């Protein structure tokens, strides 16, 4: 019995990586770090990330 794929995880991952690559391809390493940091802080786990960062600084 064959199963029908509703979601292709590998294709989704590759598409996400391609999108990120296009956005950062001309950035310096420092600019890439700043870009990723901004994405993390503004993403769904941003509040948690800021809380962890503030604890680590203490």
C-alpha positions as CSV (number, residue, x, y, z in Angstrom):
1,X,0.0,0.0,0.0
2,X,1.5,3.3,-1.1
3,X,1.2,6.4,1.1
4,X,0.4,9.8,-0.2
5,X,2.8,12.6,0.9
6,X,1.0,15.7,2.1
7,X,4.1,17.5,3.1
8,X,7.7,17.2,1.8
9,X,10.0,18.2,4.6
10,X,13.2,18.1,2.6
11,X,11.7,20.3,-0.2
12,X,10.4,22.7,2.5
13,X,13.8,22.9,4.1
14,X,15.6,23.4,0.8
15,X,13.2,26.2,-0.2
16,X,13.8,28.0,3.2
17,X,17.5,27.7,2.8
18,X,17.4,29.1,-0.7
19,X,15.3,32.1,0.5
20,X,17.8,32.8,3.3
21,X,20.8,32.4,0.9
22,X,19.3,34.9,-1.5
23,X,18.9,37.4,1.3
24,X,22.3,37.1,2.8
25,X,24.5,36.2,-0.2
26,X,26.1,39.6,-0.5
27,X,26.6,40.3,3.2
28,X,29.8,40.3,5.1
29,X,30.1,37.8,8.0
30,X,29.3,40.6,10.5
31,X,26.2,41.6,8.5
32,X,25.0,38.0,8.4
33,X,25.4,37.7,12.2
34,X,23.4,40.9,12.7
35,X,20.7,39.7,10.2
36,X,20.3,36.3,11.9
37,X,20.2,38.0,15.3
38,X,17.5,40.3,14.2
39,X,15.5,37.4,12.7
40,X,15.7,35.5,16.0
41,X,14.7,38.5,18.1
42,X,11.7,39.3,15.9
43,X,10.6,35.7,15.4
44,X,8.2,33.6,17.5
45,X,10.7,32.8,20.1
46,X,12.1,36.4,20.4
47,X,10.8,37.0,23.9
48,X,12.4,33.8,25.1
49,X,15.7,34.6,23.4
50,X,15.8,38.1,25.0
51,X,15.0,36.6,28.4
52,X,17.8,34.0,28.1
53,X,20.2,36.6,26.8
54,X,19.5,38.9,29.8
55,X,20.1,36.0,32.2
56,X,23.4,35.2,30.6
57,X,24.6,38.8,30.9
58,X,24.1,38.8,34.7
